[in-house]
Amino acid sequence: MAAEGGAPEPPLVSVDPAAADIYADLFTEDGEGGTLLKTQVAELTDRVQRQEAQIAALQQQVEALTEENGQLSERCAALTSNISCLFNTAKLELARKDDAIKELREK
């Protein structure tokens, strides 16, 4: 934007031209920096691929454990129901035996 006199406004931040190229130190005259960057990119790409493989393996593990958890929950519910029925049957059988003993004593 121009000031009222038509002159351009000074920049908000002045940047030293030597510091403006933040990547200048990465490359040397013989191109070693490019090799270093390619090596680092290859290492990081390999690391990303290994971590993605690990993530996939962990997701499969989560799915398997979730399925196993569901099966165990169903089994637990069935066992709870069975033990409850068994307990109620035992109580009824004890009551029946008590009645039978009571009748025998009365005779």
FENRA-V188423 format. One record per backbone hydrogen bond with DSSP energy under -1.0 kcal/mol. CO is the residue of the C=O (numbers start at 1). NH is the residue of the N-H. E is the energy in kcal/mol with one decimal. If there is no record, write none. Layout:
BEGIN
CO,NH,E  CO,NH,E
END
This chain:
BEGIN
1,9,-1.4  3,6,-2.0  7,3,-3.1  16,20,-1.1  20,22,-1.3  21,24,-1.4  23,26,-1.6  28,31,-1.5  31,35,-1.2  32,36,-2.4  33,37,-2.7  34,38,-2.4  35,39,-2.5  36,40,-2.6  37,41,-2.8  38,42,-2.4  39,43,-2.5  40,44,-2.7  41,45,-2.7  42,46,-2.4  43,47,-2.4  44,48,-2.6  45,49,-2.4  46,50,-2.4  47,51,-2.4  48,52,-2.5  49,53,-2.2  50,54,-2.3  51,55,-2.5  52,56,-2.4  53,57,-2.4  54,58,-2.5  55,59,-2.5  56,60,-2.1  57,61,-2.1  58,62,-2.5  59,63,-2.3  60,64,-2.5  61,65,-2.7  62,66,-2.6  63,67,-2.3  64,68,-2.5  65,69,-2.5  66,70,-2.1  67,71,-2.3  68,72,-2.7  69,73,-2.3  70,74,-2.2  71,75,-2.4  72,76,-2.7  73,77,-2.3  74,78,-2.3  75,79,-2.7  76,80,-2.5  77,81,-2.2  78,82,-2.6  79,83,-2.7  80,84,-1.9  81,85,-2.4  82,86,-2.6  83,87,-2.5  84,88,-2.5  85,89,-2.5  86,90,-2.5  87,91,-2.3  88,92,-2.3  89,93,-2.6  90,94,-2.4  91,95,-2.3  92,96,-2.5  93,97,-2.6  94,98,-2.7  95,99,-2.2  96,100,-2.3  97,101,-2.6  98,102,-2.4  99,103,-2.4  100,104,-2.1  101,105,-2.0  102,106,-1.7  103,107,-1.2
END
